[in-house]
């Protein structure tokens, strides 16, 4: 079963992998302490436990920010080794800074750190080697069957296939019609039964743990009896849109069943949450504007030296409840960039971007003036990215549910930005809306914290620049 953490779903084996590695790091430091400092084993020292927990937390944070907990990304062992050494090196620097400021948090000195680092590398490499063997053999994967053969069923199949360590494997597909069998995976049993008779028996024979209902047309004979039999037999039955949301962290905009959207949970935000979100926006935007004053001053000077034109760039955007407002950013393009082309999305290597513009866009410095929009209440730190009215009119006509974006306050960063990255097309806008709807459905302060942490990771790694 997946585990829900801060409105996100993770396969249980992935959660156990992270927890297990934390225990490995903790045990490595504890072992070094026993061997080098002569601490008596099995005697609980709360202060020592807190010191080791600090090391574990810093190490795992650096591993996360170095993409070593993205189990769907296949790294070779040499590349994993390099990333591991980089992460532990950065962790050592952070810990050195903490120890300088708070000397009482230090455990041992000199050779203790060298031996501890050696233990960490040795045990983490061994742990990851064992886990890789287990994951590559497909152990602990839950077998699932898809009921349906339409677009949603194909999307689910593609997502599970592309996500190597999602925790699921499709073993069977119950087709909706005899002639609709354009699935190519030879390891998947494709079958068609009129009215889906015998569905439960086939699921039992395949040792299926979950049946995903992704039918195109439920009115043409919904297999109530067969699915009920599966349910009472201990086989989970889940609606296709719910499973897709759980698996991907987005909603299937193009193939979503409107009835599911109507009756699903979410899209509710209490008055307390709204108050807390606004209070946090005001506090953080004010503090960050003061903190970034030196950066703001240097950026303004560099922009004026680099190219002609104003330092700030203001543009009208459509916000919450379709209210129009002017967004503020540091100018990263030449003046009158759209004079000849008209309204146009910026490309990744857009020739209109200035030299300084490339740098400030790369590190998101151009977004700092939007803190003023946040302070004024026109934007929030986290939410769907605001779009221009010119594009909104066209996208609403093409993309289903696009207008739902205007039920939330636009954000400086958002779930779509940290999950999908850069995009400048209708297809990209559709994909980002899938993530924006997921955010609005599961909106909470805890999820905002997750997005901010992932935004930091995005800026550091350069994804979506």
C-alpha positions as CSV (number, residue, x, y, z in Angstrom):
1,X,0.0,0.0,0.0
2,X,1.2,3.5,-0.7
3,X,1.9,5.8,2.3
4,X,0.5,9.3,2.3
5,X,3.0,11.9,3.6
6,X,2.0,15.6,3.5
7,X,-0.7,14.9,0.8
8,X,1.8,12.9,-1.3
9,X,1.7,9.2,-2.0
10,X,4.8,7.1,-1.9
11,X,5.2,3.3,-2.4
12,X,5.8,1.7,1.0
13,X,9.1,0.1,-0.1
14,X,10.4,3.6,-1.1
15,X,9.5,4.9,2.4
16,X,11.2,1.9,4.0
17,X,14.3,2.5,1.8
18,X,14.6,6.1,3.1
19,X,13.9,5.1,6.7
20,X,16.3,2.2,6.4
21,X,19.1,4.4,5.1
22,X,18.5,6.8,8.0
23,X,19.0,3.9,10.4
24,X,22.1,2.9,8.5
25,X,23.6,6.4,8.9
26,X,22.6,6.5,12.5
27,X,24.2,3.1,13.2
28,X,27.4,4.1,11.4
29,X,27.9,7.1,13.6
30,X,27.0,5.1,16.7
31,X,29.4,2.4,15.8
32,X,32.2,4.9,15.3
33,X,31.4,6.4,18.7
34,X,31.6,3.0,20.4
35,X,34.9,2.0,18.8
36,X,36.8,5.3,19.0
37,X,35.3,7.1,22.0
38,X,34.7,4.1,24.2
39,X,31.0,4.8,24.8
40,X,29.3,1.9,26.5
41,X,27.0,0.1,24.2
42,X,23.2,-0.1,24.9
43,X,23.3,2.7,27.4
44,X,21.0,5.5,26.3
45,X,22.5,8.9,26.3
46,X,19.8,11.3,25.1
47,X,22.3,14.1,24.3
48,X,24.4,11.7,22.2
49,X,21.2,10.5,20.4
50,X,20.3,14.1,19.5
51,X,23.8,14.7,18.2
52,X,23.7,11.6,16.0
53,X,20.2,12.5,14.8
54,X,21.5,15.9,13.7
55,X,24.2,14.1,11.6
56,X,21.6,11.8,10.1
57,X,19.2,14.6,9.3
58,X,21.9,16.7,7.6
59,X,23.3,13.7,5.6
60,X,19.8,12.6,4.4
61,X,18.9,16.2,3.4
62,X,22.1,16.4,1.3
63,X,21.3,13.0,-0.2
64,X,17.8,14.2,-1.1
65,X,19.1,17.4,-2.7
66,X,21.6,15.4,-4.7
67,X,18.7,13.4,-6.2
68,X,19.8,10.2,-4.5
69,X,16.3,9.5,-3.3
70,X,14.7,9.6,-6.7
71,X,14.4,5.9,-7.2
72,X,12.8,6.3,-10.7
73,X,16.1,7.7,-12.0
74,X,18.6,5.0,-12.9
75,X,22.1,6.0,-12.0
76,X,25.1,3.7,-12.7
77,X,27.1,2.6,-9.7
78,X,30.0,4.9,-10.6
79,X,27.6,7.9,-10.9
80,X,25.9,6.9,-7.6
81,X,29.3,6.8,-6.0
82,X,30.2,10.3,-7.2
83,X,26.9,11.7,-6.1
84,X,27.2,10.0,-2.7
85,X,30.6,11.5,-2.1
86,X,29.4,14.9,-3.2
87,X,26.4,14.7,-0.9
88,X,28.5,13.6,2.1
89,X,31.1,16.3,1.3
90,X,28.4,19.0,1.4
91,X,27.0,17.4,4.6
92,X,30.4,17.7,6.2
93,X,30.7,21.4,5.3
94,X,27.2,22.1,6.7
95,X,28.0,20.1,9.9
96,X,31.3,22.0,10.3
97,X,29.3,25.3,10.1
98,X,26.9,24.0,12.7
99,X,29.7,22.9,15.0
100,X,31.4,26.2,14.7
101,X,28.3,28.1,15.8
102,X,27.2,25.4,18.4
103,X,30.4,23.7,19.7
104,X,28.5,21.5,22.2
105,X,26.9,19.5,19.3
106,X,30.3,18.1,18.3
107,X,31.0,14.4,18.7
108,X,34.7,13.7,19.1
109,X,37.3,15.4,16.9
110,X,40.0,14.7,14.3
111,X,40.2,11.1,13.5
112,X,36.6,10.5,14.6
113,X,35.3,12.4,11.6
114,X,37.5,10.6,9.2
115,X,36.5,7.1,10.5
116,X,32.8,8.1,10.7
117,X,32.9,9.3,7.1
118,X,34.5,6.0,6.0
119,X,31.9,4.0,7.9
120,X,29.1,6.1,6.3
121,X,30.4,5.5,2.8
122,X,31.0,1.8,3.4
123,X,27.6,1.1,5.0
124,X,25.6,3.3,2.6
125,X,27.2,1.8,-0.5
126,X,26.5,-1.7,0.9
127,X,22.9,-0.7,1.8
128,X,22.2,0.7,-1.6
129,X,23.8,-2.2,-3.4
130,X,21.4,-4.6,-1.5
131,X,18.4,-2.4,-2.1
132,X,19.2,-2.1,-5.8
133,X,19.4,-5.9,-6.1
134,X,16.0,-6.2,-4.4
135,X,14.4,-3.4,-6.6
136,X,15.8,-4.8,-9.8
137,X,14.2,-8.2,-9.1
138,X,10.8,-6.6,-8.7
139,X,10.4,-7.8,-5.1
140,X,7.6,-6.1,-3.1
141,X,5.9,-4.9,-6.2
142,X,2.1,-5.1,-6.0
143,X,0.4,-6.8,-8.9
144,X,-2.5,-4.8,-10.4
145,X,-5.0,-5.3,-13.2
146,X,-6.5,-2.6,-15.3
147,X,-10.2,-2.8,-16.2
148,X,-10.6,-0.8,-19.4
149,X,-8.6,-0.1,-22.6
150,X,-9.3,3.6,-23.3
151,X,-7.0,6.6,-23.0
152,X,-7.0,6.6,-19.2
153,X,-6.1,2.9,-19.1
154,X,-3.2,3.5,-21.5
155,X,-2.0,6.5,-19.5
156,X,-1.9,4.4,-16.3
157,X,0.0,1.6,-18.1
158,X,2.5,4.1,-19.5
159,X,3.0,5.8,-16.1
160,X,3.6,2.5,-14.3
161,X,5.9,1.3,-17.1
162,X,8.0,4.5,-17.1
163,X,8.2,4.7,-13.3
164,X,10.6,1.9,-12.6
165,X,10.2,2.0,-8.9
166,X,6.6,3.1,-8.5
167,X,5.8,-0.1,-6.5
168,X,3.3,-1.6,-9.0
169,X,3.4,-4.0,-12.0
170,X,0.5,-4.5,-14.4
171,X,-0.1,-8.2,-15.0
172,X,-3.5,-8.1,-16.8
173,X,-5.8,-5.8,-18.8
174,X,-9.5,-6.5,-19.1
175,X,-10.3,-5.1,-22.5
176,X,-13.6,-3.3,-23.2
177,X,-14.1,-4.7,-26.7
178,X,-12.7,-7.7,-28.6
179,X,-10.9,-5.5,-31.2
180,X,-9.4,-2.9,-28.9
181,X,-6.1,-4.6,-27.9
182,X,-3.3,-2.1,-28.9
183,X,-1.2,-2.9,-25.8
184,X,2.2,-4.2,-26.8
185,X,3.7,-5.5,-23.5
186,X,4.1,-9.3,-23.8
187,X,4.2,-9.8,-20.1
188,X,0.7,-8.4,-19.7
189,X,-2.3,-10.8,-20.1
190,X,-4.8,-9.2,-22.4
191,X,-8.3,-10.7,-22.3
192,X,-11.9,-9.9,-23.3
193,X,-14.9,-11.4,-21.6
194,X,-18.4,-10.3,-22.5
195,X,-19.8,-8.3,-19.5
196,X,-16.4,-9.0,-17.9
197,X,-17.6,-12.4,-16.6
198,X,-15.1,-14.3,-14.5
199,X,-13.0,-11.1,-13.8
200,X,-12.5,-12.1,-10.1
201,X,-11.3,-15.6,-10.9
202,X,-8.8,-14.3,-13.4
203,X,-7.6,-11.7,-10.9
204,X,-7.1,-14.4,-8.3
205,X,-5.2,-16.6,-10.7
206,X,-2.8,-13.7,-11.5
207,X,-2.4,-13.0,-7.8
208,X,-3.7,-9.5,-8.4
209,X,-3.8,-7.2,-5.3
210,X,-5.6,-4.3,-6.9
211,X,-8.1,-3.8,-9.8
212,X,-8.0,-0.3,-11.4
213,X,-11.3,0.7,-13.0
214,X,-10.6,2.8,-16.0
215,X,-13.6,2.2,-18.2
216,X,-14.4,4.7,-21.0
217,X,-18.2,4.2,-20.8
218,X,-19.6,2.9,-17.5
219,X,-23.2,3.1,-18.7
220,X,-22.7,0.3,-21.2
221,X,-22.7,-2.4,-18.6
222,X,-20.7,-1.7,-15.4
223,X,-19.5,-5.0,-14.0
224,X,-20.9,-4.4,-10.5
225,X,-21.2,-8.1,-9.6
226,X,-17.7,-9.0,-10.6
227,X,-16.1,-6.0,-8.9
228,X,-18.1,-6.6,-5.7
229,X,-16.8,-10.2,-5.8
230,X,-13.2,-8.9,-6.0
231,X,-13.8,-6.5,-3.2
232,X,-15.2,-9.1,-0.7
233,X,-12.4,-11.5,-1.8
234,X,-9.8,-9.0,-0.4
235,X,-8.8,-7.5,-3.7
236,X,-8.7,-3.7,-3.6
237,X,-10.8,-1.9,-6.2
238,X,-9.9,1.7,-7.0
239,X,-11.3,4.2,-9.5
240,X,-8.9,4.9,-12.4
241,X,-8.7,8.7,-11.8
242,X,-8.0,8.2,-8.1
243,X,-5.2,5.8,-8.9
244,X,-3.7,8.1,-11.5
245,X,-3.7,11.0,-9.0
246,X,-2.1,8.8,-6.3
247,X,0.6,7.5,-8.7
248,X,1.6,10.7,-10.5
249,X,0.8,13.6,-8.2
250,X,-1.5,15.2,-10.9
251,X,-5.0,14.9,-12.4
252,X,-5.7,13.6,-15.8
253,X,-7.1,16.7,-17.3
254,X,-7.7,15.3,-20.8
255,X,-9.3,12.0,-19.7
256,X,-10.7,12.8,-16.3
257,X,-14.3,11.7,-15.5
258,X,-16.2,14.8,-14.4
259,X,-18.4,12.7,-12.0
260,X,-15.2,11.6,-10.2
261,X,-14.1,15.2,-9.8
262,X,-17.5,16.2,-8.5
263,X,-17.7,13.5,-5.8
264,X,-14.0,13.3,-4.9
265,X,-12.6,14.8,-1.7
266,X,-10.6,18.0,-1.7
267,X,-10.9,21.5,-3.1
268,X,-11.7,22.6,0.5
269,X,-9.7,25.1,2.5
270,X,-10.8,26.1,6.0
271,X,-10.8,29.7,7.2
272,X,-8.0,28.9,9.5
273,X,-5.8,27.6,6.7
274,X,-6.5,30.7,4.6
275,X,-5.6,32.9,7.6
276,X,-2.4,31.0,8.2
277,X,-1.4,31.0,4.6
278,X,-1.9,34.8,4.3
279,X,-0.1,35.4,7.6
280,X,2.9,33.3,6.4
281,X,2.9,35.2,3.1
282,X,3.0,38.6,4.8
283,X,5.7,37.6,7.2
284,X,8.0,35.8,4.7
285,X,7.7,38.4,1.9
286,X,8.5,41.2,4.3
287,X,11.5,39.4,5.8
288,X,12.8,38.2,2.4
289,X,12.5,41.7,0.9
290,X,14.7,43.1,3.7
291,X,17.1,40.2,3.5
292,X,17.5,40.4,-0.3
293,X,18.1,44.2,-0.4
294,X,21.8,43.7,-1.3
295,X,20.9,41.2,-4.0
296,X,18.2,43.6,-5.3
297,X,20.7,46.5,-5.4
298,X,23.4,44.5,-7.2
299,X,21.0,43.0,-9.7
300,X,19.6,46.5,-10.5
301,X,23.0,47.8,-11.2
302,X,24.0,44.9,-13.4
303,X,20.8,45.2,-15.5
304,X,21.4,48.9,-16.1
305,X,25.0,48.2,-17.2
306,X,24.2,45.2,-19.4
307,X,21.4,46.7,-21.5
308,X,19.2,49.7,-22.1
309,X,15.8,49.9,-20.5
310,X,14.1,49.9,-17.1
311,X,15.4,47.6,-14.3
312,X,11.9,46.2,-13.5
313,X,9.5,44.6,-15.9
314,X,5.8,44.9,-15.2
315,X,3.1,42.9,-17.0
316,X,-0.6,42.4,-16.5
317,X,-1.6,38.9,-15.4
318,X,-4.9,37.2,-14.5
319,X,-5.1,36.3,-10.8
320,X,-7.6,34.9,-8.3
321,X,-11.3,35.2,-9.4
322,X,-9.9,36.6,-12.7
323,X,-8.8,39.8,-11.2
324,X,-6.1,41.5,-13.3
325,X,-3.0,42.9,-11.6
326,X,0.5,43.8,-12.6
327,X,3.3,41.3,-11.9
328,X,6.8,42.7,-11.2
329,X,10.0,41.0,-12.2
330,X,13.6,42.0,-12.9
331,X,13.9,42.6,-16.6
332,X,15.7,39.7,-18.2
333,X,15.0,40.5,-21.9
334,X,15.7,43.3,-24.2
335,X,13.3,46.3,-24.1
336,X,10.2,45.9,-26.3
337,X,10.9,42.1,-26.7
338,X,7.5,41.5,-28.2
339,X,7.3,44.6,-30.5
340,X,7.7,42.5,-33.7
341,X,6.3,39.2,-32.7
342,X,3.4,40.1,-30.4
343,X,2.6,38.1,-27.2
344,X,4.8,35.0,-27.2
345,X,6.0,32.5,-24.6
346,X,9.6,32.7,-23.7
347,X,11.7,29.8,-25.0
348,X,14.4,28.0,-23.1
349,X,17.2,29.6,-25.2
350,X,15.3,32.7,-26.2
351,X,17.5,35.1,-28.1
352,X,15.7,38.0,-26.5
353,X,17.2,37.2,-23.1
354,X,20.1,39.4,-22.1
355,X,23.4,38.2,-20.7
356,X,22.5,39.2,-17.2
357,X,19.0,37.9,-17.9
358,X,20.3,34.4,-18.4
359,X,22.0,34.4,-15.0
360,X,19.1,35.9,-13.0
361,X,16.6,33.5,-14.7
362,X,18.9,30.6,-14.0
363,X,18.9,31.3,-10.3
364,X,15.3,32.7,-10.1
365,X,16.6,36.1,-9.0
366,X,14.2,37.7,-11.6
367,X,11.3,36.5,-9.4
368,X,12.3,38.5,-6.3
369,X,10.2,41.6,-7.1
370,X,7.1,39.4,-6.9
371,X,7.6,39.4,-3.2
372,X,6.0,42.8,-3.4
373,X,2.9,41.2,-5.1
374,X,2.8,38.7,-2.3
375,X,3.0,41.4,0.4
376,X,0.1,43.3,-1.3
377,X,-2.0,40.2,-1.4
378,X,-2.2,39.8,-5.2
379,X,-0.1,36.6,-5.1
380,X,0.9,33.9,-2.6
381,X,4.2,32.1,-2.2
382,X,2.7,28.9,-3.5
383,X,0.0,28.5,-6.1
384,X,-0.6,28.2,-9.9
385,X,1.7,30.5,-11.9
386,X,-0.3,33.5,-13.2
387,X,-0.8,33.8,-17.0
388,X,-1.5,36.6,-19.3
389,X,-5.0,37.3,-20.5
390,X,-4.0,36.8,-24.2
391,X,-3.0,33.2,-23.5
392,X,-5.8,32.6,-21.0
393,X,-8.5,33.1,-23.6
394,X,-6.9,30.7,-26.0
395,X,-6.0,28.1,-23.4
396,X,-9.5,28.1,-21.8
397,X,-11.0,27.3,-25.3
398,X,-8.6,24.4,-25.8
399,X,-7.9,22.9,-22.4
400,X,-10.7,21.4,-20.2
401,X,-11.0,22.8,-16.6
402,X,-8.5,25.5,-17.3
403,X,-10.7,28.1,-15.6
404,X,-10.3,26.2,-12.3
405,X,-6.9,27.8,-11.9
406,X,-8.6,31.1,-10.9
407,X,-10.1,29.7,-7.8
408,X,-6.7,29.9,-6.1
409,X,-4.3,32.8,-5.6
410,X,-1.4,32.7,-8.1
411,X,2.0,31.8,-6.6
412,X,5.7,32.7,-7.0
413,X,6.3,29.0,-7.2
414,X,3.9,26.0,-7.5
415,X,3.5,22.3,-7.7
416,X,3.6,22.4,-11.5
417,X,6.9,24.3,-11.5
418,X,8.7,21.8,-9.2
419,X,7.1,18.7,-10.8
420,X,7.2,19.5,-14.5
421,X,9.7,22.2,-15.1
422,X,9.9,24.6,-18.0
423,X,7.2,24.7,-20.7
424,X,6.2,27.0,-23.5
425,X,3.4,25.2,-25.5
426,X,-0.3,24.3,-25.3
427,X,0.8,20.7,-24.4
428,X,3.0,22.0,-21.6
429,X,0.2,24.2,-20.4
430,X,-2.1,21.2,-20.3
431,X,0.4,19.2,-18.3
432,X,1.0,22.0,-15.9
433,X,-2.8,22.4,-15.3
434,X,-2.8,18.7,-14.3
435,X,-0.4,19.5,-11.5
436,X,-2.1,22.8,-10.6
437,X,-5.5,20.9,-10.2
438,X,-3.8,18.4,-7.9
439,X,-2.4,21.2,-5.8
440,X,-5.8,22.9,-5.5
441,X,-7.5,19.6,-4.7
442,X,-4.9,18.9,-1.9
443,X,-4.0,22.4,-0.8
444,X,-2.6,22.7,2.7
445,X,0.2,24.5,4.6
446,X,2.1,21.2,4.8
447,X,2.0,20.8,1.0
448,X,3.2,24.4,0.6
449,X,6.2,23.5,2.8
450,X,6.9,20.5,0.5
451,X,6.7,22.7,-2.6
452,X,9.1,25.3,-1.1
453,X,11.6,22.6,-0.2
454,X,11.4,21.2,-3.7
455,X,11.7,24.7,-5.2
456,X,15.0,25.1,-3.4
457,X,16.1,21.7,-4.9
458,X,14.9,22.8,-8.3
459,X,17.0,26.0,-8.2
460,X,20.1,24.1,-6.9
461,X,19.8,21.3,-9.5
462,X,18.9,23.7,-12.4
463,X,15.9,21.6,-13.5
464,X,13.4,23.7,-15.5
465,X,15.8,26.6,-16.0
